[in-house]
Amino acid sequence: MWIAIIGGVAAGLLVAMVLVMRSERGYRMLFSDTHLKALAETLEAAREAAMSGAYGRAPTTFEGVEARWEVMPGHVAMTLSTQRMLAPAAARFLLAFAIECAHRVRPIAALQIDRRRFALVWDAHGFDPRRELIDVDDRALAEMRARAADAMSQLSLSNGHLSAYR
């Protein structure tokens, strides 16, 4: 009987280890230097599109992260949409990295719209969307990644929607 219990626990641990390794492998590329550079470029391309009034298809990274900027009467919002569901900690890191790209201007809200869409909202008087985002190069990337990793613990996601800020 004890052997069956120990065997069941071992099988359960093996399944848990496989699931953790699979999710880790999925996030590894999402947080890679190559993807973070692509994310910064996507954020800038989306900002430029919003400033020029071109509201067509939003720019997307090779990992399927889509960025959109929206200028509202009293607020500026940036939305990240992903093809797959993200854990809140992973979304907080991507949002913290987006804050780094946006000249480290703290947003007034970080929203979790659903498991695939997340947004940052700034006060229109505290953030100028016409200003170019930081150009991410190899030297700056390591510092930005480290600051984003530190800042993500202070970034709390609230369940909400952008309609409250329109």
C-alpha positions in Angstrom: 0.0 0.0 0.0 2.8 2.4 0.9 4.5 1.6 -2.4 1.3 2.7 -4.3 1.1 5.9 -2.4 4.8 6.8 -2.9 4.4 5.8 -6.6 1.3 8.1 -6.9 3.2 11.0 -5.3 6.2 10.4 -7.6 4.0 10.4 -10.7 2.3 13.6 -9.5 5.7 15.3 -9.0 6.9 14.1 -12.4 3.8 15.7 -14.1 4.3 18.9 -12.1 8.0 19.1 -13.1 7.1 18.6 -16.8 4.4 21.3 -16.6 6.8 23.8 -15.0 9.6 23.1 -17.4 7.2 23.5 -20.4 5.9 26.9 -19.1 9.5 28.0 -18.3 10.6 27.1 -21.9 7.6 29.1 -23.2 8.6 32.2 -21.2 12.3 31.9 -21.9 11.9 33.3 -25.5 9.4 35.9 -24.4 12.0 37.4 -22.0 15.0 37.0 -24.3 17.2 39.9 -25.3 16.0 39.5 -28.9 12.4 39.6 -28.0 12.8 42.6 -25.6 14.5 44.5 -28.4 11.6 43.6 -30.7 9.1 44.6 -28.1 10.8 48.0 -27.8 10.6 48.4 -31.6 7.0 47.3 -31.6 6.1 49.8 -28.9 7.8 52.6 -30.8 6.1 51.6 -34.1 2.7 51.5 -32.4 3.3 54.9 -30.8 4.2 56.4 -34.2 1.2 54.9 -35.8 -1.1 56.3 -33.1 0.5 59.8 -33.4 0.0 59.8 -37.2 -3.6 58.6 -36.9 -3.0 55.2 -38.6 -5.2 52.9 -36.7 -4.8 49.8 -38.9 -3.2 46.5 -37.8 -1.1 46.9 -34.7 2.6 46.0 -34.8 3.4 42.6 -33.4 6.6 40.9 -32.1 7.7 37.5 -33.4 6.4 36.1 -30.1 2.9 37.4 -30.8 2.9 40.4 -28.5 0.8 43.2 -30.0 1.1 46.9 -28.9 -1.4 49.7 -29.3 -1.3 53.3 -28.1 -4.4 55.3 -27.5 -4.6 59.0 -26.8 -7.7 59.9 -24.8 -8.8 63.4 -23.6 -7.2 63.1 -20.2 -5.1 60.0 -20.5 -2.7 58.0 -22.6 -2.9 54.3 -22.7 -0.7 51.5 -24.0 -2.1 48.0 -24.4 -0.2 44.8 -24.8 -2.1 41.8 -26.3 -0.6 38.4 -26.4 -1.5 35.3 -28.4 -1.4 33.0 -25.4 -2.4 33.6 -21.8 0.2 35.1 -19.6 0.8 34.6 -15.9 0.3 38.0 -14.0 4.0 38.0 -13.1 5.1 37.7 -16.7 2.7 40.4 -17.7 4.0 42.7 -15.0 7.5 42.2 -16.3 6.5 43.1 -19.8 4.6 46.2 -18.6 7.6 47.2 -16.4 9.8 46.9 -19.4 7.4 49.1 -21.4 7.6 51.7 -18.6 11.4 51.6 -19.0 11.0 52.2 -22.7 8.6 55.1 -22.0 11.3 57.1 -20.2 10.5 55.5 -16.8 7.4 57.6 -16.4 5.2 55.9 -13.8 1.7 55.2 -15.0 -1.4 56.0 -12.9 -2.8 52.5 -13.5 -1.7 49.0 -14.7 -4.7 47.0 -15.8 -5.3 43.4 -16.5 -8.1 43.5 -19.0 -8.1 39.7 -19.3 -5.5 36.9 -19.4 -4.2 38.1 -22.8 -4.5 41.9 -22.6 -2.8 44.3 -20.3 -2.6 48.0 -20.3 -0.8 51.0 -18.8 -2.5 54.3 -18.3 -0.8 57.6 -17.9 -2.2 61.0 -17.1 -2.0 63.1 -20.3 -0.3 66.0 -18.5 2.5 63.7 -17.1 3.3 61.8 -20.3 3.8 63.2 -23.8 3.0 60.5 -26.4 4.7 62.6 -29.1 8.1 62.0 -27.5 10.0 59.1 -29.0 10.5 56.1 -26.7 14.0 55.1 -25.6 16.0 53.4 -28.3 17.1 50.0 -26.9 20.6 49.0 -27.7 22.8 46.2 -26.4 24.4 48.3 -23.7 21.1 49.7 -22.4 19.2 46.5 -22.6 20.8 44.8 -19.6 20.2 47.8 -17.3 16.6 48.2 -18.6 15.9 44.5 -18.0 17.3 44.6 -14.5 15.3 47.8 -13.6 12.2 46.2 -15.1 12.7 43.0 -13.0 13.1 45.2 -9.9 10.1 47.4 -10.7 7.7 44.6 -11.5 7.3 43.7 -7.9 6.0 47.3 -7.2 3.6 47.2 -10.2 0.3 45.9 -9.2 -2.2 44.8 -11.8 -5.8 45.8 -11.3 -8.7 44.1 -13.1 -10.3 46.8 -15.2 -10.9 48.2 -18.6 -9.8 51.3 -20.5 -13.4 52.5 -20.8 -13.0 53.9 -17.3 -10.4 56.4 -18.6 -12.1 57.4 -21.9 
